[in-house]
Amino acid sequence: MPLCGDVDSGAFAGGNLAVAFVLPVMGGWYDHYGASAAFRYVAVAPGVLAITFGVLFFYYRAAGGYKAVRIEADV
């Protein structure tokens, strides 16, 4: 594990956790259907992500986009 902050550590742990869940499923598809079918199933994920993030992009753009928030301390 790299020496980094809490946010980076969470990103590394989350990525490894995702791999731990996805690889056995992919292996099952590979064993049951063959390599080409397994890759066809996996190839759907980038398309789903592109559509999801595209919808979010246009939603937030229609809502006015990014607005800076100024945080001030109570005195």
N, C-alpha and C positions, 0 to 999 in steps of 0.2 A: 504494500500500500504506500503510495507516495506521501511525502510529508507535505500536507496542505491543510487548508482550513476545513471547517465543517461542511460548507456547501460543496466543495470539490470532493470531499470524502463521500458524501451522500451520492454524488453523481457516479463515482466509481463503483460504489456498492450497489446502486440501483442498476447499473449496466450489467454487472456480473450476475445479479439476481435474475434479470431478464434472460440472460443467456442460459442460466441454470434451468429455467422453465421451458424455453423455446427449443433448445437443442434436443431434448428427449422426444418432443413432439415431432420435430423434423425427422429425427431418426426413425420414428415409427412410420411416418409417411414414406420414407425412403425404403424401408424394409418391406412395407406392404404393397406400395404402388410402383416403386422404381424411382430412379433419379429424376427423370424428366417430369413426372407428375409432382414430386416433392418440390422441385424448383418452381413449377407453375403455381402451386399453393402459396409458396413464400413470396413470389413476385407480386402478389396482390397487395401486400402490406405497403409498399411505397405508393401505390395508387391511392389507397385509402388515406394515407397520411397527407398526400398532396391535396386531395379533395377537402379533408378536414381542415388543414391549415389555410387553404384558400378561402373556405367559408368563414373561418375566424378572421382572416385578413379583411375581407370585405365587410363583415359585421362591425369590426372596430373602426374601420375607415368611415362607414356610414354614421357611426356614433360620434364622430368628431376626431378620431385618432388619439394620439398621445397628448396628454396635457400634463405639464410639469406641476408638481405639488410642492409648495414651500412648507417645510416643517420648522416651526419656531418653538423654542423652549418657553414654558410658562415661568414667569418671573415673580 
